[in-house]
């Protein structure tokens, strides 16, 4: 979905999706080698998606209040 490697791009994405300012600082961002893999509530970065050539997979889930609900923006 995104090719975001700068904090300004992340902030602009959250503004575009109308995520309240108070929530923005608490949304987890998963990074590998200084590249964004996943922002909780959004699909993973295109470069990090599973393909036919994928050899290793990490399954991440963000739990809210100990439930399986995830924020989706």
mmCIF file of the C-alpha atoms, coordinates in Angstrom:
data_MODEL
# 
_entry.id   MODEL 
# 
loop_
_atom_site.group_PDB 
_atom_site.id 
_atom_site.type_symbol 
_atom_site.label_atom_id 
_atom_site.label_alt_id 
_atom_site.label_comp_id 
_atom_site.label_asym_id 
_atom_site.label_entity_id 
_atom_site.label_seq_id 
_atom_site.pdbx_PDB_ins_code 
_atom_site.Cartn_x 
_atom_site.Cartn_y 
_atom_site.Cartn_z 
_atom_site.occupancy 
_atom_site.B_iso_or_equiv 
_atom_site.pdbx_formal_charge 
_atom_site.auth_seq_id 
_atom_site.auth_comp_id 
_atom_site.auth_asym_id 
_atom_site.auth_atom_id 
_atom_site.pdbx_PDB_model_num 
ATOM 1  C CA . UNK A 1 1  ? 0.000  0.000   0.000  1.00 0.00 ? 1  UNK A CA 1 
ATOM 2  C CA . UNK A 1 2  ? 2.644  2.506   0.930  1.00 0.00 ? 2  UNK A CA 1 
ATOM 3  C CA . UNK A 1 3  ? 6.238  3.222   0.288  1.00 0.00 ? 3  UNK A CA 1 
ATOM 4  C CA . UNK A 1 4  ? 6.883  5.263   3.392  1.00 0.00 ? 4  UNK A CA 1 
ATOM 5  C CA . UNK A 1 5  ? 10.340 5.722   4.726  1.00 0.00 ? 5  UNK A CA 1 
ATOM 6  C CA . UNK A 1 6  ? 10.044 9.238   6.127  1.00 0.00 ? 6  UNK A CA 1 
ATOM 7  C CA . UNK A 1 7  ? 8.203  10.310  9.239  1.00 0.00 ? 7  UNK A CA 1 
ATOM 8  C CA . UNK A 1 8  ? 6.556  13.189  7.328  1.00 0.00 ? 8  UNK A CA 1 
ATOM 9  C CA . UNK A 1 9  ? 4.955  10.639  4.983  1.00 0.00 ? 9  UNK A CA 1 
ATOM 10 C CA . UNK A 1 10 ? 3.628  8.663   7.956  1.00 0.00 ? 10 UNK A CA 1 
ATOM 11 C CA . UNK A 1 11 ? 2.152  11.798  9.529  1.00 0.00 ? 11 UNK A CA 1 
ATOM 12 C CA . UNK A 1 12 ? 0.544  12.823  6.229  1.00 0.00 ? 12 UNK A CA 1 
ATOM 13 C CA . UNK A 1 13 ? -0.964 9.356   5.812  1.00 0.00 ? 13 UNK A CA 1 
ATOM 14 C CA . UNK A 1 14 ? -2.494 9.527   9.277  1.00 0.00 ? 14 UNK A CA 1 
ATOM 15 C CA . UNK A 1 15 ? -3.840 13.024  8.603  1.00 0.00 ? 15 UNK A CA 1 
ATOM 16 C CA . UNK A 1 16 ? -5.331 11.872  5.275  1.00 0.00 ? 16 UNK A CA 1 
ATOM 17 C CA . UNK A 1 17 ? -7.041 8.972   7.069  1.00 0.00 ? 17 UNK A CA 1 
ATOM 18 C CA . UNK A 1 18 ? -8.344 11.437  9.685  1.00 0.00 ? 18 UNK A CA 1 
ATOM 19 C CA . UNK A 1 19 ? -6.696 9.639   12.591 1.00 0.00 ? 19 UNK A CA 1 
ATOM 20 C CA . UNK A 1 20 ? -7.032 11.877  15.666 1.00 0.00 ? 20 UNK A CA 1 
ATOM 21 C CA . UNK A 1 21 ? -3.806 13.555  16.736 1.00 0.00 ? 21 UNK A CA 1 
ATOM 22 C CA . UNK A 1 22 ? -4.019 12.050  20.213 1.00 0.00 ? 22 UNK A CA 1 
ATOM 23 C CA . UNK A 1 23 ? -3.986 8.509   18.716 1.00 0.00 ? 23 UNK A CA 1 
ATOM 24 C CA . UNK A 1 24 ? -1.117 9.067   16.278 1.00 0.00 ? 24 UNK A CA 1 
ATOM 25 C CA . UNK A 1 25 ? 1.705  8.948   18.815 1.00 0.00 ? 25 UNK A CA 1 
ATOM 26 C CA . UNK A 1 26 ? 0.446  5.594   20.146 1.00 0.00 ? 26 UNK A CA 1 
ATOM 27 C CA . UNK A 1 27 ? 0.089  3.692   16.862 1.00 0.00 ? 27 UNK A CA 1 
ATOM 28 C CA . UNK A 1 28 ? 2.859  1.075   16.650 1.00 0.00 ? 28 UNK A CA 1 
ATOM 29 C CA . UNK A 1 29 ? 5.084  1.091   13.569 1.00 0.00 ? 29 UNK A CA 1 
ATOM 30 C CA . UNK A 1 30 ? 7.114  -2.016  12.698 1.00 0.00 ? 30 UNK A CA 1 
ATOM 31 C CA . UNK A 1 31 ? 10.424 -1.236  10.994 1.00 0.00 ? 31 UNK A CA 1 
ATOM 32 C CA . UNK A 1 32 ? 13.156 -3.407  9.470  1.00 0.00 ? 32 UNK A CA 1 
ATOM 33 C CA . UNK A 1 33 ? 16.470 -1.945  8.350  1.00 0.00 ? 33 UNK A CA 1 
ATOM 34 C CA . UNK A 1 34 ? 15.064 1.599   8.603  1.00 0.00 ? 34 UNK A CA 1 
ATOM 35 C CA . UNK A 1 35 ? 12.134 0.719   6.297  1.00 0.00 ? 35 UNK A CA 1 
ATOM 36 C CA . UNK A 1 36 ? 8.529  0.602   7.414  1.00 0.00 ? 36 UNK A CA 1 
ATOM 37 C CA . UNK A 1 37 ? 7.087  -2.909  7.309  1.00 0.00 ? 37 UNK A CA 1 
ATOM 38 C CA . UNK A 1 38 ? 3.721  -2.261  8.916  1.00 0.00 ? 38 UNK A CA 1 
ATOM 39 C CA . UNK A 1 39 ? 1.741  0.508   10.576 1.00 0.00 ? 39 UNK A CA 1 
ATOM 40 C CA . UNK A 1 40 ? -0.903 -1.056  12.821 1.00 0.00 ? 40 UNK A CA 1 
ATOM 41 C CA . UNK A 1 41 ? -4.326 -0.611  11.218 1.00 0.00 ? 41 UNK A CA 1 
ATOM 42 C CA . UNK A 1 42 ? -2.940 -0.513  7.664  1.00 0.00 ? 42 UNK A CA 1 
ATOM 43 C CA . UNK A 1 43 ? -1.899 -3.244  5.216  1.00 0.00 ? 43 UNK A CA 1 
ATOM 44 C CA . UNK A 1 44 ? 1.815  -4.139  5.206  1.00 0.00 ? 44 UNK A CA 1 
ATOM 45 C CA . UNK A 1 45 ? 4.213  -2.330  2.901  1.00 0.00 ? 45 UNK A CA 1 
ATOM 46 C CA . UNK A 1 46 ? 4.242  -3.765  -0.618 1.00 0.00 ? 46 UNK A CA 1 
ATOM 47 C CA . UNK A 1 47 ? 7.897  -4.748  -0.342 1.00 0.00 ? 47 UNK A CA 1 
ATOM 48 C CA . UNK A 1 48 ? 7.152  -6.774  2.814  1.00 0.00 ? 48 UNK A CA 1 
ATOM 49 C CA . UNK A 1 49 ? 4.190  -8.813  1.541  1.00 0.00 ? 49 UNK A CA 1 
ATOM 50 C CA . UNK A 1 50 ? 4.422  -12.593 1.228  1.00 0.00 ? 50 UNK A CA 1 
ATOM 51 C CA . UNK A 1 51 ? 5.178  -13.779 -2.321 1.00 0.00 ? 51 UNK A CA 1 
ATOM 52 C CA . UNK A 1 52 ? 6.148  -17.036 -4.037 1.00 0.00 ? 52 UNK A CA 1 
ATOM 53 C CA . UNK A 1 53 ? 9.783  -16.197 -3.291 1.00 0.00 ? 53 UNK A CA 1 
ATOM 54 C CA . UNK A 1 54 ? 9.250  -15.603 0.430  1.00 0.00 ? 54 UNK A CA 1 
ATOM 55 C CA . UNK A 1 55 ? 11.399 -17.880 2.612  1.00 0.00 ? 55 UNK A CA 1 
ATOM 56 C CA . UNK A 1 56 ? 10.679 -16.480 6.084  1.00 0.00 ? 56 UNK A CA 1 
ATOM 57 C CA . UNK A 1 57 ? 7.436  -15.204 7.586  1.00 0.00 ? 57 UNK A CA 1 
ATOM 58 C CA . UNK A 1 58 ? 6.719  -13.351 10.817 1.00 0.00 ? 58 UNK A CA 1 
ATOM 59 C CA . UNK A 1 59 ? 3.079  -13.259 11.882 1.00 0.00 ? 59 UNK A CA 1 
ATOM 60 C CA . UNK A 1 60 ? 2.296  -10.124 13.891 1.00 0.00 ? 60 UNK A CA 1 
ATOM 61 C CA . UNK A 1 61 ? -0.991 -9.289  15.568 1.00 0.00 ? 61 UNK A CA 1 
ATOM 62 C CA . UNK A 1 62 ? -1.804 -6.198  17.581 1.00 0.00 ? 62 UNK A CA 1 
ATOM 63 C CA . UNK A 1 63 ? -4.298 -6.877  20.345 1.00 0.00 ? 63 UNK A CA 1 
ATOM 64 C CA . UNK A 1 64 ? -6.447 -4.183  21.912 1.00 0.00 ? 64 UNK A CA 1 
ATOM 65 C CA . UNK A 1 65 ? -7.622 -4.770  25.472 1.00 0.00 ? 65 UNK A CA 1 
ATOM 66 C CA . UNK A 1 66 ? -6.705 -8.452  25.187 1.00 0.00 ? 66 UNK A CA 1 
ATOM 67 C CA . UNK A 1 67 ? -9.156 -9.070  22.328 1.00 0.00 ? 67 UNK A CA 1 
ATOM 68 C CA . UNK A 1 68 ? -8.582 -9.947  18.694 1.00 0.00 ? 68 UNK A CA 1 
ATOM 69 C CA . UNK A 1 69 ? -9.880 -6.590  17.495 1.00 0.00 ? 69 UNK A CA 1 
ATOM 70 C CA . UNK A 1 70 ? -7.429 -4.543  15.469 1.00 0.00 ? 70 UNK A CA 1 
ATOM 71 C CA . UNK A 1 71 ? -7.764 -0.922  14.491 1.00 0.00 ? 71 UNK A CA 1 
ATOM 72 C CA . UNK A 1 72 ? -8.404 -0.484  10.771 1.00 0.00 ? 72 UNK A CA 1 
ATOM 73 C CA . UNK A 1 73 ? -8.115 2.981   9.314  1.00 0.00 ? 73 UNK A CA 1 
# 
